[in-house]
């Protein structure tokens, strides 16, 4: 396996690490979903109640996957809100300075 040694700006490096972490989290989630639901279905396939929890969890897994892999632009909203809050706090702090 090769590694990319291309130097990135600190911001791009942070984004790359965040995305890789999100993707790893999704893969762990999908693996746990598969293993737990396979075991539940093998243990209780006759009772018929398993479809509801599996279906609910599947919806959550699909939403998690969409957030990670479809890369919605919501992180820009977070950055805008963070910048606004920083400005507000800086102005508040400047108002207290003599």
C-alpha positions in Angstrom: 0.0 0.0 0.0 1.4 3.4 -0.9 1.1 6.5 1.1 0.7 10.0 -0.3 3.4 12.3 0.9 2.2 15.4 -0.9 2.4 18.3 1.5 -1.0 19.9 2.1 -1.9 23.1 3.8 -2.9 22.6 7.4 -6.6 23.2 6.5 -6.6 20.6 3.7 -4.8 18.1 6.0 -7.4 18.6 8.6 -10.2 18.1 6.0 -8.5 14.9 4.7 -8.2 13.5 8.2 -11.8 14.4 9.0 -13.1 12.7 5.8 -11.0 9.6 6.3 -12.3 9.4 9.9 -15.9 9.8 8.8 -15.5 7.1 6.1 -13.9 4.7 8.6 -16.7 5.4 11.1 -19.3 4.5 8.4 -17.5 1.3 7.5 -17.4 0.3 11.2 -21.1 1.1 11.5 -22.0 -1.0 8.4 -19.9 -3.9 9.7 -21.6 -3.9 13.1 -25.0 -3.6 11.4 -24.3 -6.6 9.2 -22.9 -8.8 12.0 -25.6 -7.9 14.6 -28.5 -8.2 12.3 -27.2 -11.5 10.8 -27.0 -12.9 14.3 -30.4 -11.6 15.3 -32.0 -13.0 12.1 -30.4 -16.4 12.7 -31.5 -16.5 16.3 -35.0 -15.3 15.9 -36.1 -15.7 12.3 -39.3 -17.4 13.3 -40.8 -14.7 15.5 -41.2 -12.1 12.7 -40.5 -9.1 14.9 -37.0 -8.5 13.6 -38.0 -6.5 10.5 -38.8 -3.4 12.6 -35.5 -2.9 14.4 -33.5 -3.9 11.3 -35.5 -1.6 9.1 -35.1 1.3 11.5 -31.3 0.7 11.8 -31.0 0.4 8.1 -32.6 3.8 7.6 -30.1 5.2 10.1 -27.2 3.5 8.3 -28.4 4.8 4.9 -28.6 8.4 6.3 -25.1 8.0 7.8 -23.8 6.7 4.4 -25.4 9.6 2.6 -23.8 12.2 5.0 -20.4 10.6 4.6 -20.2 9.5 1.0 -22.4 12.1 -0.8 -20.5 15.0 0.9 -23.3 17.4 1.6 -22.3 21.0 1.8 -23.4 21.3 5.4 -19.8 21.7 6.6 -19.8 25.1 5.0 -22.8 26.1 7.2 -20.9 24.9 10.2 -17.9 27.0 9.2 -20.1 30.1 8.7 -21.7 29.7 12.1 -18.3 29.1 13.7 -16.9 32.3 12.1 -19.9 34.3 13.1 -19.6 33.1 16.7 -15.9 33.9 16.7 -16.6 37.4 15.5 -19.3 37.9 18.1 -17.0 36.8 20.9 -14.1 38.9 19.7 -16.4 42.0 19.5 -17.7 41.2 23.0 -14.2 40.8 24.3 -13.1 44.0 22.6 -16.0 45.9 24.3 -14.7 44.9 27.7 -11.1 46.1 27.0 -10.4 49.5 28.6 
